[in-house]
Amino acid sequence: MALGILAALGVAMASGLAGNGSAASPAFPTPEPSGEAVTGSAFLVGPGLLVTNAHVVLRCRAEGRPVRVAGLAGPWRVLAEESTTDLSLLSGPPSNEAFLPLSTAQRLPRDMPVMALGYPALTLRPGQLEATPGRIRRAALTVHDPEGGRAVSFVMTDRQGQEVEARWEDGVRYFGTDRADRLRWRLEIDVATGGGSSGGPVVDAAGNVVGVVYAGGRGSTAAVPLSDLRDLLARAGVAPLLRTPAGMAAPDWAAVRARAAQAVRRISC
């Protein structure tokens, strides 16, 4: 199921369906003129435990430089990494810094209010945390190549051009069986993020993590879903703090940003 987003709408599959693909570039860590090779974003899920995108860490490794975390001492090493989900878990010296809880939600409804946080490089306030509220637009099937810096999403429409729920098998047919091992569900959110935002958290109205930013553009952001993040942490033997989801509750975004900001970090190499 598409994370329960489209399923909750009760839309029946229709005949004569077509698949539409759209390409996006991951919100890549961005070259910096200060001597840093790249920058990205990350967030703490426990003492000395940072989540970011695999493509951020892969880029740093390709440059032959260690990952540095603003405001936190190192060294930082990769504890777990999955290129197919584009997630990396970094381990460093434990500190007293705040960390973010994960939502216990099993379904994320369409139009649920969320906020994306990160450190975009191309902004009027470089090096400053940006927190942008928006809503979940859909769950989409995506093939993502973090090494090559490209992601292609797939959405099903009927003969009238109306969006309907796609099945996993539809994605396999669209992309081909040779790319099925990279096929994943992704959240699409109606907020804009830019280069350097990769690895930042997407939180609900209670400040619980529901996704991880991995690609963005004008008016749209794609995020790794909560289920992939939970699985990564479980395989790494990490038990995160879990909290009841906010659902469709009206958010106090200023308060959410203030709390989340303590756990979100700019990373560079």
TORLO-92064 format. One record per residue (C-alpha): residue number from 1; residue in one letter; x, y, z. Coordinates in Angstrom, 1 decimal. Each point is the difference from the previous one (the first is absolute). Layout:
N
atom seq:NUM&type:A&x:X&y:Y&z:Z .
...
***
This chain:
269
atom seq:1&type:M&x:0.0&y:0.0&z:0.0 .
atom seq:2&type:A&x:1.1&y:3.6&z:-0.6 .
atom seq:3&type:L&x:0.6&y:0.7&z:3.7 .
atom seq:4&type:G&x:-3.8&y:0.0&z:0.4 .
atom seq:5&type:I&x:-0.2&y:3.5&z:-1.7 .
atom seq:6&type:L&x:-1.9&y:-0.8&z:-3.1 .
atom seq:7&type:A&x:-1.6&y:-3.1&z:1.4 .
atom seq:8&type:A&x:-1.9&y:2.1&z:2.5 .
atom seq:9&type:L&x:-1.8&y:1.7&z:-2.8 .
atom seq:10&type:G&x:-1.7&y:-3.2&z:-1.1 .
atom seq:11&type:V&x:0.7&y:0.6&z:-3.7 .
atom seq:12&type:A&x:-0.6&y:-3.0&z:-2.2 .
atom seq:13&type:M&x:2.5&y:-0.9&z:-2.8 .
atom seq:14&type:A&x:-1.4&y:0.8&z:-3.4 .
atom seq:15&type:S&x:0.6&y:-1.4&z:-3.5 .
atom seq:16&type:G&x:2.1&y:1.9&z:-2.5 .
atom seq:17&type:L&x:2.5&y:1.2&z:2.6 .
atom seq:18&type:A&x:3.2&y:1.8&z:-1.0 .
atom seq:19&type:G&x:3.2&y:0.7&z:1.9 .
atom seq:20&type:N&x:1.6&y:3.4&z:0.2 .
atom seq:21&type:G&x:3.6&y:0.4&z:0.9 .
atom seq:22&type:S&x:1.8&y:3.1&z:1.3 .
atom seq:23&type:A&x:3.7&y:0.4&z:0.6 .
atom seq:24&type:A&x:1.5&y:1.9&z:2.9 .
atom seq:25&type:S&x:3.5&y:0.6&z:1.3 .
atom seq:26&type:P&x:0.7&y:-0.9&z:3.6 .
atom seq:27&type:A&x:0.5&y:3.1&z:2.2 .
atom seq:28&type:F&x:3.7&y:-0.7&z:-0.3 .
atom seq:29&type:P&x:2.5&y:1.3&z:2.5 .
atom seq:30&type:T&x:1.3&y:3.1&z:-1.6 .
atom seq:31&type:P&x:3.6&y:1.1&z:-0.7 .
atom seq:32&type:E&x:1.1&y:2.8&z:2.3 .
atom seq:33&type:P&x:2.5&y:2.8&z:-0.8 .
atom seq:34&type:S&x:1.4&y:-0.2&z:3.5 .
atom seq:35&type:G&x:2.1&y:-3.1&z:-0.7 .
atom seq:36&type:E&x:-2.7&y:-2.5&z:1.0 .
atom seq:37&type:A&x:-0.7&y:-2.5&z:-2.7 .
atom seq:38&type:V&x:-3.7&y:-0.4&z:0.6 .
atom seq:39&type:T&x:-2.7&y:0.8&z:2.6 .
atom seq:40&type:G&x:-3.2&y:-1.8&z:1.0 .
atom seq:41&type:S&x:-2.4&y:-0.5&z:2.9 .
atom seq:42&type:A&x:-0.5&y:-2.6&z:2.7 .
atom seq:43&type:F&x:-1.9&y:-0.5&z:3.2 .
atom seq:44&type:L&x:0.7&y:-1.8&z:3.3 .
atom seq:45&type:V&x:-2.1&y:-3.1&z:0.9 .
atom seq:46&type:G&x:2.0&y:-0.8&z:3.1 .
atom seq:47&type:P&x:3.2&y:0.9&z:1.8 .
atom seq:48&type:G&x:2.7&y:0.0&z:-2.5 .
atom seq:49&type:L&x:-2.3&y:-1.3&z:-2.8 .
atom seq:50&type:L&x:-0.7&y:2.1&z:-3.1 .
atom seq:51&type:V&x:-2.2&y:-0.9&z:-3.0 .
atom seq:52&type:T&x:0.7&y:1.5&z:-3.4 .
atom seq:53&type:N&x:-0.1&y:-1.0&z:-3.7 .
atom seq:54&type:A&x:2.3&y:-2.6&z:-1.4 .
atom seq:55&type:H&x:0.7&y:2.3&z:-2.9 .
atom seq:56&type:V&x:1.4&y:2.6&z:2.4 .
atom seq:57&type:V&x:2.4&y:-2.5&z:1.5 .
atom seq:58&type:L&x:0.9&y:-1.6&z:-3.4 .
atom seq:59&type:R&x:0.9&y:3.5&z:-1.3 .
atom seq:60&type:C&x:2.3&y:0.6&z:3.0 .
atom seq:61&type:R&x:1.6&y:-3.4&z:-0.4 .
atom seq:62&type:A&x:0.6&y:0.7&z:-3.7 .
atom seq:63&type:E&x:1.8&y:3.2&z:1.0 .
atom seq:64&type:G&x:2.1&y:-1.9&z:2.5 .
atom seq:65&type:R&x:-1.1&y:2.3&z:2.8 .
atom seq:66&type:P&x:-1.5&y:-0.9&z:3.4 .
atom seq:67&type:V&x:-3.5&y:1.1&z:1.0 .
atom seq:68&type:R&x:-0.1&y:3.0&z:2.4 .
atom seq:69&type:V&x:-3.0&y:1.0&z:2.0 .
atom seq:70&type:A&x:-0.6&y:3.6&z:1.0 .
atom seq:71&type:G&x:0.0&y:0.4&z:3.8 .
atom seq:72&type:L&x:0.9&y:-3.6&z:0.7 .
atom seq:73&type:A&x:3.5&y:-1.6&z:0.5 .
atom seq:74&type:G&x:1.1&y:-2.9&z:-2.2 .
atom seq:75&type:P&x:1.1&y:-2.3&z:-1.4 .
atom seq:76&type:W&x:-3.1&y:-1.2&z:-1.7 .
atom seq:77&type:R&x:-0.2&y:-3.5&z:-1.6 .
atom seq:78&type:V&x:-2.6&y:-1.8&z:-2.0 .
atom seq:79&type:L&x:-1.9&y:-2.4&z:2.3 .
atom seq:80&type:A&x:-2.5&y:-1.1&z:-2.7 .
atom seq:81&type:E&x:-0.5&y:1.0&z:-3.6 .
atom seq:82&type:E&x:-2.5&y:-1.0&z:-2.7 .
atom seq:83&type:S&x:0.3&y:1.5&z:-3.5 .
atom seq:84&type:T&x:-3.3&y:-1.4&z:-1.2 .
atom seq:85&type:T&x:-1.9&y:2.0&z:2.7 .
atom seq:86&type:D&x:2.6&y:2.8&z:0.0 .
atom seq:87&type:L&x:0.5&y:0.0&z:3.7 .
atom seq:88&type:S&x:3.1&y:0.0&z:2.2 .
atom seq:89&type:L&x:0.3&y:-0.2&z:3.8 .
atom seq:90&type:L&x:3.1&y:1.6&z:1.4 .
atom seq:91&type:S&x:1.5&y:-0.6&z:3.4 .
atom seq:92&type:G&x:2.1&y:2.4&z:2.0 .
atom seq:93&type:P&x:0.8&y:1.0&z:3.5 .
atom seq:94&type:P&x:-3.2&y:0.1&z:2.2 .
atom seq:95&type:S&x:-1.0&y:3.4&z:1.2 .
atom seq:96&type:N&x:-2.8&y:1.6&z:1.9 .
atom seq:97&type:E&x:-1.6&y:1.4&z:-3.2 .
atom seq:98&type:A&x:-3.8&y:-0.4&z:-0.5 .
atom seq:99&type:F&x:-1.2&y:-2.6&z:-2.5 .
atom seq:100&type:L&x:-3.1&y:-0.5&z:-2.0 .
atom seq:101&type:P&x:-2.7&y:-2.6&z:0.7 .
atom seq:102&type:L&x:-1.5&y:-2.1&z:-2.8 .
atom seq:103&type:S&x:-3.7&y:-0.2&z:-0.6 .
atom seq:104&type:T&x:-1.7&y:-3.3&z:0.6 .
atom seq:105&type:A&x:-2.5&y:0.6&z:-2.9 .
atom seq:106&type:Q&x:-0.7&y:-2.9&z:-2.2 .
atom seq:107&type:R&x:-1.9&y:2.2&z:-2.5 .
atom seq:108&type:L&x:0.7&y:3.6&z:-1.1 .
atom seq:109&type:P&x:-3.1&y:1.6&z:-1.5 .
atom seq:110&type:R&x:0.1&y:2.2&z:-3.1 .
atom seq:111&type:D&x:0.0&y:3.7&z:0.9 .
atom seq:112&type:M&x:1.5&y:-0.7&z:3.5 .
atom seq:113&type:P&x:1.9&y:3.1&z:1.1 .
atom seq:114&type:V&x:3.7&y:-0.4&z:0.2 .
atom seq:115&type:M&x:3.2&y:2.1&z:0.3 .
atom seq:116&type:A&x:3.3&y:-0.6&z:-1.9 .
atom seq:117&type:L&x:3.2&y:1.2&z:1.7 .
atom seq:118&type:G&x:3.5&y:0.3&z:-1.3 .
atom seq:119&type:Y&x:3.0&y:2.2&z:-0.9 .
atom seq:120&type:P&x:-0.3&y:1.1&z:-3.6 .
atom seq:121&type:A&x:3.2&y:1.5&z:-1.4 .
atom seq:122&type:L&x:-1.5&y:2.3&z:-2.5 .
atom seq:123&type:T&x:-2.0&y:2.4&z:2.2 .
atom seq:124&type:L&x:0.0&y:3.5&z:1.2 .
atom seq:125&type:R&x:1.1&y:-1.4&z:3.4 .
atom seq:126&type:P&x:2.7&y:-2.6&z:-0.8 .
atom seq:127&type:G&x:0.7&y:-2.3&z:2.9 .
atom seq:128&type:Q&x:-3.3&y:0.8&z:1.6 .
atom seq:129&type:L&x:-2.7&y:-2.6&z:0.7 .
atom seq:130&type:E&x:-3.0&y:0.2&z:-2.3 .
atom seq:131&type:A&x:-3.3&y:-1.5&z:1.2 .
atom seq:132&type:T&x:-2.8&y:0.0&z:-2.6 .
atom seq:133&type:P&x:-3.6&y:-1.3&z:0.7 .
atom seq:134&type:G&x:-2.1&y:-1.7&z:-2.6 .
atom seq:135&type:R&x:-2.2&y:-3.1&z:-0.5 .
atom seq:136&type:I&x:0.5&y:-3.5&z:-1.2 .
atom seq:137&type:R&x:-1.0&y:-0.1&z:-3.7 .
atom seq:138&type:R&x:0.2&y:-3.7&z:-0.8 .
atom seq:139&type:A&x:2.0&y:-3.2&z:0.2 .
atom seq:140&type:A&x:1.8&y:-0.7&z:-3.2 .
atom seq:141&type:L&x:2.1&y:-2.9&z:-1.4 .
atom seq:142&type:T&x:3.5&y:1.1&z:-0.6 .
atom seq:143&type:V&x:3.2&y:-1.4&z:-1.4 .
atom seq:144&type:H&x:2.9&y:1.9&z:1.6 .
atom seq:145&type:D&x:3.7&y:-0.1&z:-0.9 .
atom seq:146&type:P&x:1.9&y:1.8&z:2.8 .
atom seq:147&type:E&x:3.3&y:-0.7&z:-1.6 .
atom seq:148&type:G&x:-1.1&y:1.7&z:-3.3 .
atom seq:149&type:G&x:-2.1&y:2.7&z:1.7 .
atom seq:150&type:R&x:-3.3&y:-0.7&z:-1.8 .
atom seq:151&type:A&x:-3.4&y:-1.1&z:1.1 .
atom seq:152&type:V&x:-3.0&y:-0.8&z:-2.2 .
atom seq:153&type:S&x:-3.6&y:-0.2&z:1.5 .
atom seq:154&type:F&x:-3.0&y:-1.9&z:-1.4 .
atom seq:155&type:V&x:-3.7&y:1.0&z:0.5 .
atom seq:156&type:M&x:-3.0&y:-1.8&z:-1.4 .
atom seq:157&type:T&x:-2.8&y:1.8&z:-1.8 .
atom seq:158&type:D&x:-3.2&y:-1.1&z:-1.6 .
atom seq:159&type:R&x:-1.4&y:0.9&z:-3.5 .
atom seq:160&type:Q&x:-1.3&y:3.3&z:1.4 .
atom seq:161&type:G&x:3.4&y:0.9&z:1.4 .
atom seq:162&type:Q&x:-1.1&y:-0.6&z:3.6 .
atom seq:163&type:E&x:2.5&y:-1.4&z:2.4 .
atom seq:164&type:V&x:-0.6&y:-3.5&z:1.3 .
atom seq:165&type:E&x:1.9&y:-2.3&z:2.3 .
atom seq:166&type:A&x:2.9&y:-1.8&z:-1.6 .
atom seq:167&type:R&x:1.0&y:-3.5&z:1.1 .
atom seq:168&type:W&x:3.5&y:-1.3&z:0.4 .
atom seq:169&type:E&x:-0.5&y:-2.1&z:-3.2 .
atom seq:170&type:D&x:-0.9&y:3.1&z:-2.0 .
atom seq:171&type:G&x:3.3&y:1.6&z:1.0 .
atom seq:172&type:V&x:1.9&y:-3.2&z:-1.0 .
atom seq:173&type:R&x:-1.7&y:0.1&z:-3.4 .
atom seq:174&type:Y&x:0.8&y:3.7&z:-0.5 .
atom seq:175&type:F&x:3.7&y:-0.1&z:1.0 .
atom seq:176&type:G&x:0.8&y:-3.5&z:-1.1 .
atom seq:177&type:T&x:1.0&y:-3.1&z:2.0 .
atom seq:178&type:D&x:3.7&y:0.9&z:-0.3 .
atom seq:179&type:R&x:-0.6&y:3.0&z:2.2 .
atom seq:180&type:A&x:-2.5&y:-1.6&z:2.4 .
atom seq:181&type:D&x:2.7&y:-0.3&z:2.7 .
atom seq:182&type:R&x:0.1&y:3.8&z:0.3 .
atom seq:183&type:L&x:-3.7&y:0.6&z:-0.1 .
atom seq:184&type:R&x:-1.3&y:1.6&z:3.2 .
atom seq:185&type:W&x:-3.0&y:1.9&z:1.4 .
atom seq:186&type:R&x:0.7&y:3.7&z:0.6 .
atom seq:187&type:L&x:-1.9&y:2.9&z:1.6 .
atom seq:188&type:E&x:-0.6&y:3.0&z:-2.2 .
atom seq:189&type:I&x:-0.6&y:3.2&z:2.0 .
atom seq:190&type:D&x:-1.1&y:3.5&z:-1.2 .
atom seq:191&type:V&x:3.0&y:1.9&z:1.4 .
atom seq:192&type:A&x:3.1&y:1.3&z:-1.7 .
atom seq:193&type:T&x:3.5&y:-1.1&z:1.1 .
atom seq:194&type:G&x:3.4&y:0.6&z:-1.6 .
atom seq:195&type:G&x:3.5&y:-1.4&z:-0.2 .
atom seq:196&type:G&x:1.4&y:-0.7&z:3.5 .
atom seq:197&type:S&x:-3.4&y:-1.0&z:1.4 .
atom seq:198&type:S&x:0.6&y:-3.7&z:-0.7 .
atom seq:199&type:G&x:-0.2&y:-2.0&z:3.2 .
atom seq:200&type:G&x:-2.2&y:2.4&z:1.9 .
atom seq:201&type:P&x:-3.1&y:-1.3&z:1.8 .
atom seq:202&type:V&x:-3.6&y:0.4&z:-1.0 .
atom seq:203&type:V&x:-2.1&y:0.3&z:3.2 .
atom seq:204&type:D&x:-3.7&y:-0.1&z:0.9 .
atom seq:205&type:A&x:-1.9&y:2.6&z:2.1 .
atom seq:206&type:A&x:1.3&y:-1.6&z:3.2 .
atom seq:207&type:G&x:3.6&y:0.2&z:-1.2 .
atom seq:208&type:N&x:0.3&y:-3.8&z:-0.7 .
atom seq:209&type:V&x:2.1&y:-1.1&z:-3.0 .
atom seq:210&type:V&x:-2.1&y:-1.4&z:-2.8 .
atom seq:211&type:G&x:2.5&y:0.1&z:-2.8 .
atom seq:212&type:V&x:3.5&y:1.1&z:-1.2 .
atom seq:213&type:V&x:0.6&y:2.6&z:-2.7 .
atom seq:214&type:Y&x:1.9&y:-1.4&z:-3.0 .
atom seq:215&type:A&x:-1.0&y:2.0&z:-3.0 .
atom seq:216&type:G&x:-1.6&y:3.4&z:-0.6 .
atom seq:217&type:G&x:-0.7&y:2.8&z:-2.3 .
atom seq:218&type:R&x:-2.4&y:2.9&z:-0.5 .
atom seq:219&type:G&x:-3.1&y:-0.7&z:1.9 .
atom seq:220&type:S&x:0.6&y:-3.7&z:0.6 .
atom seq:221&type:T&x:2.1&y:-2.2&z:2.2 .
atom seq:222&type:A&x:0.4&y:-3.8&z:0.0 .
atom seq:223&type:A&x:0.6&y:-1.9&z:3.2 .
atom seq:224&type:V&x:1.1&y:-3.5&z:1.0 .
atom seq:225&type:P&x:-3.0&y:-1.4&z:2.0 .
atom seq:226&type:L&x:-0.1&y:-0.8&z:3.6 .
atom seq:227&type:S&x:-0.1&y:-3.8&z:-0.6 .
atom seq:228&type:D&x:3.4&y:0.0&z:-1.7 .
atom seq:229&type:L&x:1.5&y:2.1&z:2.9 .
atom seq:230&type:R&x:-1.5&y:-2.4&z:2.6 .
atom seq:231&type:D&x:1.5&y:-3.0&z:-1.9 .
atom seq:232&type:L&x:3.5&y:1.6&z:-0.2 .
atom seq:233&type:L&x:0.0&y:0.7&z:3.7 .
atom seq:234&type:A&x:-1.3&y:-3.5&z:0.9 .
atom seq:235&type:R&x:2.7&y:-1.7&z:-2.1 .
atom seq:236&type:A&x:2.6&y:2.2&z:1.7 .
atom seq:237&type:G&x:-1.3&y:-1.1&z:3.4 .
atom seq:238&type:V&x:-1.1&y:3.6&z:0.9 .
atom seq:239&type:A&x:-3.3&y:0.4&z:1.9 .
atom seq:240&type:P&x:-1.1&y:3.6&z:-0.6 .
atom seq:241&type:L&x:-2.4&y:2.1&z:2.1 .
atom seq:242&type:L&x:-3.5&y:-0.6&z:-1.2 .
atom seq:243&type:R&x:-3.0&y:2.3&z:0.4 .
atom seq:244&type:T&x:-3.7&y:0.1&z:-0.9 .
atom seq:245&type:P&x:-0.6&y:1.6&z:-3.4 .
atom seq:246&type:A&x:-1.6&y:3.4&z:-0.2 .
atom seq:247&type:G&x:-2.3&y:-1.0&z:-2.9 .
atom seq:248&type:M&x:-1.9&y:3.0&z:-1.5 .
atom seq:249&type:A&x:0.3&y:2.2&z:3.1 .
atom seq:250&type:A&x:0.5&y:3.7&z:-0.5 .
atom seq:251&type:P&x:3.7&y:0.7&z:0.4 .
atom seq:252&type:D&x:1.8&y:2.7&z:2.0 .
atom seq:253&type:W&x:2.9&y:0.1&z:-2.5 .
atom seq:254&type:A&x:2.0&y:2.5&z:2.0 .
atom seq:255&type:A&x:0.1&y:-2.3&z:3.0 .
atom seq:256&type:V&x:0.7&y:-3.1&z:-2.2 .
atom seq:257&type:R&x:2.9&y:1.8&z:-1.7 .
atom seq:258&type:A&x:1.4&y:1.1&z:3.3 .
atom seq:259&type:R&x:0.1&y:-3.5&z:1.4 .
atom seq:260&type:A&x:1.2&y:-1.7&z:-3.2 .
atom seq:261&type:A&x:2.7&y:2.5&z:-0.6 .
atom seq:262&type:Q&x:2.0&y:-1.3&z:3.0 .
atom seq:263&type:A&x:0.4&y:-3.4&z:-1.7 .
atom seq:264&type:V&x:0.6&y:1.1&z:-3.7 .
atom seq:265&type:R&x:3.6&y:0.5&z:-1.0 .
atom seq:266&type:R&x:1.9&y:1.3&z:-3.0 .
atom seq:267&type:I&x:2.6&y:-2.5&z:-1.2 .
atom seq:268&type:S&x:2.9&y:0.5&z:-2.3 .
atom seq:269&type:C&x:3.2&y:-1.5&z:-1.3 .
***
